[in-house]
Amino acid sequence: MYEPVIGMEVHVQLLTASKLFCGCRADYVSAAPNAFTCPVCLGLPGALPVLNRKAVELSVMMGLALNCEVPPLTKWDRKNYSYPDLAKGYQISQYDLPVTRDGWLTVRVDEEERRIGIRRAHLEEDTGKLIHMGGRSYIDFNRSGMPLLEIVSEPDIHSPEEARLYLVKLRSILRYLGVSTGNMEEGAMRCEANISLRPVGSTELPPTHVEVKNLNSFRAVKAAVEYEIRRQSAILDQGGQVEQVTMGWDDARSETVVQRTKEEAHDYRYFPEPDLTALRITAEQVAEWRRQLPELPEARVARLCRDCGLPAADAELLAEDRALADYYEKAVAAGGEALAKDLANWITGPLFRLMNQEGTALEDLRVAPEQLAALSQSVASGAINVTTGRQVLEEMFAGGKDPATIIRERDLVQVSDEGALLEWVRAAVAGNPQAVQDYRSGKAQAVKFLVGQVMRASRGQANAASVEQLLKRELDSA
Ligand SMILES: [Zn+2]
């Protein structure tokens, strides 16, 4: 049996107003091709880079959120290679003195907290973008010079699900900080995975690893890691050796494809960037940025568990997105702490399902947190039952109406009146002799069937708990 050993490299686009080394607008999603370029990001001879202070600030904030060290000195290096989208023939990056290093983040895998090391996070400039159309290739330099933070984990990840959770947590922290959109479809977060296998019980790093690029969604990351585990297991089972290669993930075919082998691996000939001085970051500056850190997902999860009595798994779901956690807390504030758990269930259950079905984002949601609280209250008080509550939520979701209005207009109030319930109960007993006989011969479950019959007859409006009591009373007394 093998244990996967996985490290992740994630490129994150930083949310600065301008590019990393020039004043061009940092926007390549909405702009026309090559709208935002200048001699610096076009790599024209003699143009000199000037460092964007905000990019350093965002990088350090992210580093601090990842429990990293911020060394007092950081410097720039040239990474040399030739490619059409790289105008200068080199990329300004950081080699031996990254802006932050040696941190960690935690993920919860099967109820267990696992700490994943962060080796380093360094700043570098993005390349232009190649566009292939009608047999020709074009280059859009809007992306050239955009600030990227490359976050490199230690090989501490040991399952495809853990790899996915690592990325979910990383994106959550990025968004809490406002450091990046973390939007994978737009390329604001790009992932690569280093994957190898070792015998279970071994603590040594395997001699070779396979690097998989082009992972553009959480689903792709998980699928690619699963695929590589299968592929490498088969090689090792036959006594073979896994070759050190760089692969690309082919999403359409769901397999990894060799891009280059070790023999052709690049030698980037790194050397210090002569056009930029090394950067000193004072302890006072770091302390100031640390003071500005907002509450992070980890702390929010702890607070939701403590203040709202939520199980950790629910708190994690709600706290992954800062806006969602805000929505939840507003609902709790409106409905009272007694509804805290119910509200979490309404959100992570029926509301998430509706949002997924319709592809509705939180900011477009027409159910106000106060309205959700009112709905939850109506169910908790017994005014309507859960089934009716779900129908009311669907209507609130579609039309933005108050739950009280919907309940009144559609006459949905739960029937708890004993006289009305008894009529349904007696009809169910009379109409289902087999179930009655089952119950009396000791099959206690048969009563559930009869409750179901009453609920159907009442179109879901009977108070199910009262119905069960009445049924048992009727059956036991006869
Ligand atoms: Zn520029």
Residues whose N, C-alpha, C, O or C-beta is under 5 A from the ligand:
A	BS01	ZN	C22 G23 C24 T37 C38 V40 C41
